Amino acid sequence: MNAGFEKRLLVVWLVLSSITLVYLWVDSLGREGALGPSAVVTASAIVMALIKVRIILREFMEVRHAPVLLRRLTDLWVLLTAICLLGSYFVGRTFSLA
């Protein structure tokens, strides 16, 4: 492996690790005085997980070097997953509060 590739992987790994640490920090903020789930924490967790999925797709599954159509399709998949997960959560939350 060349040094540039190893440096890039190190940077990606640090970004993924920092996103995990940010999630742990957000989760600890959401627990202050509340035992139930927090919408902000849940939505943040979903968004951070999908950001990590996109990074992993691009860097570790080599989609970064794939044809443009495949790169756009993977981005569309992440976007549709975000819409479905967040939509399901907020619709379910609305019905459970009613």
Secondary structure as GFF3:
##gff-version 3
##sequence-region A 1 98
A	DSSP	alpha_helix	3	30	.	.	.	ID=ss1
A	DSSP	alpha_helix	39	59	.	.	.	ID=ss2
A	DSSP	three_ten_helix	63	65	.	.	.	ID=ss3
A	DSSP	alpha_helix	68	97	.	.	.	ID=ss4
###
